[in-house]
Amino acid sequence: MGKKTFKTLDEQIEILKNKGLKINNEENTKEILFRENYFFINGYRHLFQRTYKDLEFLPGTTFEELYAAFVFDRNVRNISFKFILIIENNIKSIISYQLSKKYGYKEKDYLNPKNFNQDSMKVRQVYDVLNKMKRQIRINGRQHSATSHYISNYGFIPMWILVKVLSFGIISELYGILKVDDQIAISEIYNIDSETLSIYLALLSNFRNLCAHEDMLYDHRTQRSIPNNKYHYMLDIPTTDDEYIYGKNDLFAVMIILKQMLTEDEFRDVMNQISYEIDILDGKVDIVPTSLILNKIGFPDNFREILNIK
């Protein structure tokens, strides 16, 4: 493996040219590479190569097309992030309401281990999650304006305020240690079974972090997969070895979750915004079909039909 060294903008362009990428405007290309980072833009090269191992771009591929794929991924990532945050806020509100109503609104009440799953296999997880929550109180209690206000004026932080400083990851873990009847009470609000909601929250947390750190979205896959459901069936998503190839642990799986956890208007807004970005991409990329790029992010060709499924 060759030694990696610093490359000037001119050298970066030469590397791209040597791989068969067409550079129409060198000055504009330099400006983009300087502003956006060669490594990040080059991460989308696989969309324009015959195979992952092929180092050459498809003949005729332009830098503008490569950059368009980069911008598309960024814009779809931002759209996804915005609506995942809506669900994050919703689930925080619902969980805090459920626990406060049932167990009390002071830390000593709602953080009592007895209020959580008592299964012997869950004991360690319960204490681990509760310790994470207490740690956030110690670290952020005096720093966040809302939590600081309650500590200063009332001497405690109610659950509906604490959730503001808890990550989506901790909230996902918190749901996993709730008593079964509490899990069911929350999952029924979304008309989803409790085990499925647990998987949904873990997957959304994973994508939320990816979006927040501006990692590449198009080829991201999570370790956990969502269960098969009517959306896979009604969209007639193709299978390999009896397993659906789209909508299991990819961005389209996120869309399926958003379909079930957002309001109808909110989900329509998601799809309209993503469809707009796809139309822009379609107008800028000629060397490969737009459907190929959509398939890479897990979208079936008929993805828009999910809007009509009740």
KEKOLKOL-694660 format. One line per 5 residues: number of its first residue (from 1); their letters; for each residue x, y, z of C-alpha. Coordinates in Angstrom, 2 decimals, always signed. Layout:
// KEKOLKOL-694660
NUM = a = X/Y/Z | ...
This chain:
// KEKOLKOL-694660
1 = mgkkt = +0.00/+0.00/+0.00 | +1.43/+3.37/-1.02 | +2.37/+5.95/+1.57 | -0.22/+8.71/+1.98 | +1.21/+12.22/+1.74
6 = fktld = -0.16/+15.73/+1.44 | -1.34/+16.63/-2.07 | -1.80/+20.13/-3.43 | -5.02/+21.06/-5.23 | -3.23/+20.68/-8.57
11 = eqiei = -2.01/+17.22/-7.56 | -5.50/+16.24/-6.41 | -6.89/+17.21/-9.81 | -4.19/+15.21/-11.58 | -5.10/+12.14/-9.51
16 = lknkg = -8.73/+12.49/-10.55 | -7.75/+12.99/-14.19 | -5.51/+9.91/-14.10 | -8.51/+7.92/-12.90 | -10.49/+9.05/-15.93
21 = lkinn = -12.52/+11.87/-14.40 | -13.25/+14.71/-16.81 | -12.38/+18.17/-15.42 | -14.24/+20.87/-17.34 | -13.26/+23.86/-15.21
26 = eentk = -10.05/+23.50/-13.22 | -10.37/+26.73/-11.26 | -13.90/+25.92/-10.15 | -12.82/+22.36/-9.31 | -9.94/+23.68/-7.18
31 = eilfr = -12.30/+25.99/-5.30 | -14.69/+23.12/-4.55 | -11.91/+20.74/-3.49 | -10.45/+23.42/-1.21 | -13.80/+24.20/+0.36
36 = enyff = -15.30/+20.71/+0.57 | -12.28/+18.38/+0.97 | -10.99/+15.98/-1.70 | -11.41/+12.95/+0.59 | -15.12/+13.57/+1.18
41 = ingyr = -15.97/+14.24/-2.46 | -13.90/+11.29/-3.67 | -15.91/+9.08/-1.30 | -18.69/+9.09/-3.92 | -16.49/+7.73/-6.70
46 = hlfqr = -17.94/+4.23/-6.33 | -21.20/+5.49/-7.82 | -19.33/+6.17/-11.06 | -17.17/+3.05/-11.24 | -18.05/-0.38/-12.62
51 = tykdl = -17.14/-2.09/-9.34 | -15.84/-1.08/-5.91 | -12.41/-2.44/-6.83 | -12.26/-0.57/-10.12 | -10.11/+2.55/-9.76
56 = eflpg = -11.21/+4.05/-13.08 | -14.25/+6.27/-13.51 | -16.79/+5.30/-16.16 | -15.76/+6.96/-19.44 | -17.18/+10.47/-19.70
61 = ttfee = -17.80/+10.98/-15.98 | -17.34/+14.64/-15.05 | -16.28/+16.27/-11.80 | -19.62/+18.09/-11.84 | -21.43/+14.75/-11.66
66 = lyaaf = -19.23/+13.54/-8.82 | -19.86/+16.77/-6.93 | -23.61/+16.58/-7.64 | -23.69/+13.16/-5.91 | -21.87/+14.70/-2.94
71 = vfdrn = -24.33/+17.60/-2.70 | -27.32/+15.28/-3.12 | -26.13/+13.12/-0.25 | -25.61/+16.19/+1.93 | -29.05/+17.62/+1.20
76 = vrnis = -30.86/+14.31/+1.76 | -28.86/+13.88/+4.97 | -30.00/+17.32/+6.17 | -33.62/+16.54/+5.32 | -33.45/+13.22/+7.14
81 = fkfil = -31.80/+14.83/+10.15 | -34.50/+17.48/+10.43 | -37.31/+14.95/+10.60 | -35.46/+12.47/+12.82 | -35.13/+15.37/+15.28
86 = iienn = -38.91/+15.75/+15.25 | -39.30/+12.11/+16.29 | -36.53/+12.52/+18.87 | -38.41/+15.39/+20.45 | -41.72/+13.50/+20.29
91 = iksii = -40.42/+10.32/+21.91 | -38.63/+12.31/+24.63 | -41.88/+14.10/+25.44 | -43.92/+10.90/+25.46 | -41.45/+8.90/+27.60
96 = syqls = -41.06/+11.74/+30.11 | -44.83/+12.11/+30.37 | -45.32/+8.38/+30.93 | -42.63/+8.11/+33.63 | -43.57/+11.36/+35.39
101 = kkygy = -47.26/+10.48/+35.50 | -46.62/+7.01/+36.87 | -43.54/+7.37/+39.08 | -43.18/+11.05/+39.99 | -41.38/+14.10/+38.67
106 = kekdy = -38.25/+14.23/+40.88 | -35.01/+12.37/+40.04 | -35.22/+10.24/+43.19 | -38.63/+9.03/+42.00 | -38.37/+8.54/+38.24
111 = lnpkn = -34.78/+7.24/+38.43 | -35.60/+4.61/+41.04 | -34.37/+1.23/+39.65 | -37.58/-0.41/+40.89 | -39.50/+1.52/+38.23
116 = fnqds = -37.74/-0.36/+35.44 | -37.58/-3.87/+34.05 | -36.87/-6.27/+36.89 | -35.78/-9.20/+34.72 | -32.50/-10.63/+36.06
121 = mkvrq = -31.02/-10.38/+32.56 | -31.75/-6.62/+32.51 | -30.39/-5.60/+35.93 | -26.96/-4.58/+34.68 | -28.43/-2.68/+31.72
126 = vydvl = -30.90/-0.85/+33.99 | -28.16/+0.44/+36.28 | -25.93/+1.29/+33.32 | -28.60/+3.46/+31.67 | -29.64/+5.14/+34.92
131 = nkmkr = -26.00/+5.95/+35.67 | -25.67/+7.52/+32.23 | -28.70/+9.71/+32.99 | -27.34/+10.72/+36.39 | -24.01/+11.54/+34.77
136 = qirin = -25.76/+13.89/+32.35 | -27.39/+15.61/+35.33 | -23.95/+16.11/+36.93 | -22.29/+17.29/+33.72 | -25.05/+19.38/+32.12
141 = grqhs = -27.27/+20.24/+35.07 | -25.66/+23.62/+35.68 | -24.73/+24.32/+32.06 | -28.09/+24.03/+30.29 | -30.38/+26.98/+31.00
146 = atshy = -33.52/+24.89/+31.57 | -31.93/+22.33/+33.90 | -29.97/+25.05/+35.71 | -33.19/+26.99/+36.33 | -34.88/+24.03/+37.99
151 = isnyg = -31.85/+23.13/+40.09 | -31.46/+26.72/+41.28 | -35.13/+27.39/+41.96 | -36.57/+24.01/+42.90 | -33.63/+21.77/+43.77
156 = fipmw = -34.52/+19.05/+41.27 | -34.84/+18.43/+37.53 | -38.17/+17.03/+36.31 | -38.05/+14.33/+33.67 | -39.57/+16.55/+30.99
161 = ilvkv = -36.64/+18.94/+31.44 | -33.93/+16.29/+31.83 | -34.69/+14.83/+28.40 | -33.39/+18.05/+26.83 | -29.83/+17.06/+27.77
166 = lsfgi = -30.16/+13.34/+27.02 | -28.92/+12.02/+23.68 | -31.22/+10.06/+21.39 | -28.97/+7.08/+22.08 | -29.66/+7.23/+25.82
171 = isely = -33.39/+7.69/+25.16 | -33.32/+4.60/+22.95 | -31.60/+2.65/+25.73 | -34.05/+4.05/+28.29 | -36.99/+2.72/+26.32
176 = gilkv = -35.29/-0.68/+26.28 | -35.22/-0.92/+30.10 | -38.79/+0.23/+30.75 | -41.25/-2.19/+32.23 | -43.18/-4.05/+29.57
181 = ddqia = -46.47/-2.29/+30.34 | -44.75/+1.11/+30.02 | -43.20/+0.10/+26.70 | -46.58/-1.01/+25.41 | -48.30/+2.19/+26.56
186 = iseiy = -45.77/+4.21/+24.57 | -45.60/+1.99/+21.48 | -49.41/+1.92/+21.17 | -49.36/+5.67/+20.58 | -47.57/+4.94/+17.30
191 = nidse = -49.59/+1.79/+16.61 | -46.34/-0.19/+16.66 | -45.52/-3.20/+18.82 | -43.02/-2.51/+21.61 | -40.24/-4.74/+20.28
196 = tlsiy = -40.40/-3.11/+16.86 | -40.35/+0.38/+18.39 | -37.21/-0.56/+20.30 | -35.52/-1.50/+17.01 | -36.81/+1.67/+15.33
201 = lalls = -35.37/+3.93/+18.03 | -31.96/+2.23/+17.89 | -31.82/+2.58/+14.10 | -32.97/+6.22/+14.17 | -30.35/+7.00/+16.81
206 = nfrnl = -27.67/+5.51/+14.57 | -28.73/+7.55/+11.53 | -29.22/+10.66/+13.65 | -25.59/+10.53/+14.75 | -24.41/+9.88/+11.20
211 = cahed = -26.36/+12.90/+9.95 | -25.13/+15.12/+12.78 | -21.50/+14.33/+11.94 | -22.01/+14.69/+8.16 | -20.89/+11.16/+7.37
216 = mlydh = -21.73/+9.59/+4.01 | -25.33/+8.50/+3.89 | -25.66/+6.78/+0.53 | -24.02/+3.47/+1.43 | -24.63/+3.41/+5.20
221 = rtqrs = -26.11/+0.24/+6.65 | -26.87/-0.43/+10.32 | -26.14/-3.71/+12.09 | -29.77/-4.11/+13.14 | -32.57/-4.41/+10.60
226 = ipnnk = -36.20/-3.46/+10.96 | -38.76/-6.29/+10.81 | -40.49/-7.11/+7.53 | -43.74/-5.18/+7.24 | -46.54/-4.26/+4.87
231 = yhyml = -44.45/-1.55/+3.19 | -41.89/-4.08/+1.97 | -44.69/-6.31/+0.72 | -46.91/-3.67/-0.89 | -43.98/-2.00/-2.65
236 = diptt = -42.99/-5.43/-3.95 | -39.38/-4.86/-2.93 | -37.14/-7.53/-4.49 | -35.53/-10.17/-2.31 | -32.29/-12.13/-2.17
241 = ddeyi = -32.29/-15.39/-0.22 | -35.81/-14.50/+1.00 | -34.56/-11.19/+2.45 | -35.70/-7.80/+1.18 | -32.76/-5.94/-0.37
246 = ygknd = -34.11/-2.44/+0.38 | -35.73/-0.88/+3.41 | -34.19/-3.08/+6.10 | -31.13/-1.26/+7.49 | -30.63/+1.57/+5.01
251 = lfavm = -32.02/+5.06/+4.44 | -35.27/+3.68/+3.08 | -35.71/+1.79/+6.36 | -35.57/+5.25/+7.96 | -38.28/+6.40/+5.53
256 = iilkq = -40.47/+3.45/+6.56 | -39.99/+4.41/+10.21 | -40.77/+8.07/+9.49 | -43.92/+6.95/+7.67 | -45.14/+5.30/+10.86
261 = mlted = -43.94/+7.83/+13.44 | -44.53/+11.21/+11.81 | -47.88/+12.79/+11.05 | -49.21/+12.33/+7.52 | -48.40/+15.95/+6.62
266 = efrdv = -44.89/+15.71/+8.05 | -44.13/+12.55/+6.10 | -45.48/+14.04/+2.89 | -43.14/+16.97/+3.49 | -40.19/+14.56/+3.84
271 = mnqis = -40.96/+12.84/+0.57 | -41.58/+16.09/-1.30 | -38.24/+17.50/-0.19 | -36.33/+14.35/-1.07 | -38.12/+14.08/-4.42
276 = yeidi = -37.06/+17.66/-5.18 | -33.41/+16.76/-4.52 | -33.73/+13.68/-6.72 | -35.06/+15.81/-9.57 | -32.09/+18.16/-9.23
281 = ldgkv = -29.68/+15.21/-9.22 | -31.36/+13.73/-12.27 | -30.71/+16.94/-14.16 | -27.00/+16.95/-13.31 | -25.96/+13.30/-13.67
286 = divpt = -26.00/+11.59/-17.08 | -23.31/+8.94/-16.92 | -25.28/+6.64/-14.60 | -29.06/+6.36/-14.16 | -30.50/+8.16/-11.13
291 = sliln = -32.19/+4.90/-10.14 | -28.76/+3.34/-9.57 | -27.85/+6.07/-7.06 | -31.24/+5.71/-5.37 | -30.78/+1.95/-5.09
296 = kigfp = -27.42/+2.60/-3.41 | -29.18/+4.48/-0.60 | -31.78/+1.72/-0.39 | -34.59/+3.36/-2.33 | -36.60/+1.03/-4.60
301 = dnfre = -37.54/+2.47/-8.00 | -41.18/+2.92/-6.87 | -40.28/+4.51/-3.52 | -42.80/+7.36/-3.97 | -45.68/+4.85/-3.73
306 = ilnik = -45.11/+4.59/+0.02 | -47.06/+7.84/+0.28 | -50.24/+6.07/-0.83 | -49.99/+3.11/+1.54 | -52.31/+3.46/+4.52
